[in-house]
Amino acid sequence: MKPAPDPGLLFERNLSAFMEDWFAFLRFPSVGTDPAHAADCRSCADWLCGRISKSGFDARVLETGSIPAVYAERRGGIGRPTVLFYGHYDVQPVDPVPEWKSPPFEPELRGGRVYARGASDNKGQVMSALKAMEQLVRVDALDATVRILIEGEEESGSGGVARNLEAWSDLLKADVLMVCDTGMAPGGAPALTIGLRGLIHATVELGGPSRDLHSGVHGGVAPNPAAGIARLVAGLHDSSGRIAVDGFYEGVEPPTPRERELAGLKAFDERAYRSDAGVPPVAGDLRFTPVERLAFQPSIDVNGLRSGYDGAGTKTIIPSRARAKLTCRLAAGQDPGRCLALLKSHLESHAPPGLDLRITESGVAGPGFRLDPDSATARKAMAVLDAISDRPAEMIWEGASIPIVSGLARISGAEPLLAGFASPEDSIHAPNESFSLGQFRMGFEYAARLLASF
Amino acid sequence: MKPAPDPGLLFERNLSAFMEDWFAFLRFPSVGTDPAHAADCRSCADWLCGRISKSGFDARVLETGSIPAVYAERRGGIGRPTVLFYGHYDVQPVDPVPEWKSPPFEPELRGGRVYARGASDNKGQVMSALKAMEQLVRVDALDATVRILIEGEEESGSGGVARNLEAWSDLLKADVLMVCDTGMAPGGAPALTIGLRGLIHATVELGGPSRDLHSGVHGGVAPNPAAGIARLVAGLHDSSGRIAVDGFYEGVEPPTPRERELAGLKAFDERAYRSDAGVPPVAGDLRFTPVERLAFQPSIDVNGLRSGYDGAGTKTIIPSRARAKLTCRLAAGQDPGRCLALLKSHLESHAPPGLDLRITESGVAGPGFRLDPDSATARKAMAVLDAISDRPAEMIWEGASIPIVSGLARISGAEPLLAGFASPEDSIHAPNESFSLGQFRMGFEYAARLLASF
């Protein structure tokens, strides 16, 4: 066991080799949510398994019954802690494809950023950590036991891992659960994420006329599914922006005094938000600040609406059906199963008269949670994050979800440690997703320093 | 001038020749609302002009500046009345194409019905009347002056004819305006239509985020265009089904005692409605009966809704934009221009905060109107309609619109006479549109008897 060399030097000497593997990883169209890409996901898992094996790990593909995961282990020194590293190799769908400046699965370096679906979420972040482990092994500076679990269903709710948690419990035991699927602080400083929201989803359909009806012959008599879905969706919030689903807020954990203090310290730059997102931060329950809303409050979003005609000119019809796709982010303390049941029963009890409501897809991804900002591991991670940037590290809550993290925390017995380097500029889940070489370097340095410290 | 022979005999002797021309007419994909079919519309107009010329009319294609119309004239005896016959050769779009059992522009006779886009609306009805004129000329039984105007923009609001009404006023002068773009009574009896609704349209877009946003990172903070359009559309009606646009009902003509009496006599078969339309008649202002709502009340319908993702699985986004296509049917007495202005200003004043509302397409097609059920021409037409069927003819109001009729009535000085033979079974504006040979025969007999009587 040698002392760890300067991670900055390791990065600079090996960047071109790192990029080669990163690009190879990005070329797999591993869209886990789309059944048409199941074979691509498996190829990606096989490739990743081979790559990790070459870094000195005992790696294998873990069957899940759906999309496979990759598991690897490297035993460390006796008495050293065990780190379970978690990430995902699946990516979001790529539509609308015409809006991509370069093809989503042909990574391209432009102006210091790598553009491709998954460049940031999560292949870029995973690759930066894997490269840190590879380099530490190479220079004999990794003494902790490291276990790696990289799954292929994070974007669709981690069903495969969730189903196998109990069966894999021996593989997953650890002291620290290291997760690199989060972002930096809004101002661009490295950040430790001490809270995530939960996630549930539902697709609602309203069936109506047996065919598209003439809007003149039937207008004002036949119920219109497009108008009905609009009313149903509008009824999910009251006029003040609060969720109108009865009982939905039950269990929401109010922030502790320490959390309230941390939240109060955060500046929220409304101008920067507008300029990045293109909209002002005016949704939700305005009695709370935007930071508080994302950290401590649930939300319901419409991900898609579809009904009738959308071509040129007019088509005077009452459409025969309408569909809305919904997701809810849950605050810590809310029971996802109960929230989904409440959402469904709200939709059913508000179904517009004369139309046939069906919930065609729905499910629970996982609960939200918040972590102790003052634990020993949190402090250690903060020290590393402070060391790799000119800007002091921050503790943040993210509004997003990594549904499987609470399940992994429970089964592994480990304390979650969430630090990642995504930034709003990455456009994750959107066209032209990217990750800069600077972000990749921070991911590498953080993992190298943290793992060497155990 | 000979006495008119039995129209039933004329029909039976010539049906196969009639069908040949009818099928040829249906093979033109004359979708007037779609710019991609502009050339098909012109070909259809050229063909139709040629066909009418062969029947003893002086026919020509009338340029409109957009899609051409076909005009024809045949001078009758001195002192005889002039009939202006109006119809349209354009048809509705054909999507969803996979739902057609035979291709929409390859007419097919199945079980006594001809299936094709336009089979009923309006090519079938137009052809039945043209064949009646052709046969009357052939047997020298047409003594009235007959003028024919068949346009190619009825389904998109008759803009070309509307713009040229003043320029064509000499061509259009007439005593009776004969229109065959209406339907039979709900029970299947021949009907004289004594009212139509007006029509306006608008397409509303909500622009929001500069890209699709991650629904976790932004959920409950960034305004969601899909949720916004839902709220906007839902706000067009109050919870009782009445239109919530301020001032929209102004000018709506209440029914006269005679109209109220006629409406009260009409049975509305709710079971038959459900079985045909697939929905119960529960939309609109339920203080009125379905017959009254279609006859005397305006309506607003959503023809299409589009936003975000609608594929398999979940895509956790806040969509960057959303769109709704709207049409309103107007009651007699409502000013279409004023209603459109009120609708726009309602949408603008209810635009959800943080989103950018644009009305991308909008326009007035025409006003609604109601006719005197007791005029001499109405009585004559009722007598003819009574004679061609076993069932007594009825007077009805249609909820649909033929926007140009009120303009044509004004410029021609003629009394509108609206009798057509469409039925709900025809599925006009929907997949598998059809028209039966029985309906075609009624159209033929009505036109033959009526025109011979002038």
Interface residues (C-beta under 8 A of the other chain):
Chain A: T33 D34 P35 Q92 P93 D95 E155 S156 G157 G183 R197 L199 H201 G208 P209 S210 R211 D212 L213 H214 S215 G216 V217 H218 G219 G220 V221 A222 P223 N224 A226 A227 I229 A230 R231 L232 V233 A234 G235 L236 H237 Y273 D276 A277 G278 V279 P280 P281 V282 A283 G284 D285 P290 R293 L294 Q297 P298 S299 I300 D301 V302 N303 G304 L305 R306 S307 G308 Y309 D310 G311 A312 G313 T314 K315 T316 I317 I318 P319 S320 A322 R323 A324 K325 T327 R329 P353 G354 L355 E361 E398 G399 A400 S401 P424 S427 I428 H429 A430 P431
Chain B: T33 D34 P35 Q92 P93 D95 E99 E155 S156 G157 G183 R197 L199 H201 G208 P209 S210 R211 D212 L213 H214 S215 G216 V217 H218 G219 G220 V221 A222 P223 N224 A226 A227 I229 A230 R231 L232 V233 A234 G235 L236 H237 Y273 D276 A277 G278 V279 P280 P281 V282 A283 G284 D285 P290 R293 L294 Q297 P298 S299 I300 D301 V302 N303 G304 L305 R306 S307 G308 Y309 D310 G311 A312 G313 T314 K315 T316 I317 I318 P319 S320 A322 R323 A324 K325 T327 R329 P353 G354 L355 E361 E398 G399 A400 S401 P424 S427 I428 H429 A430 P431
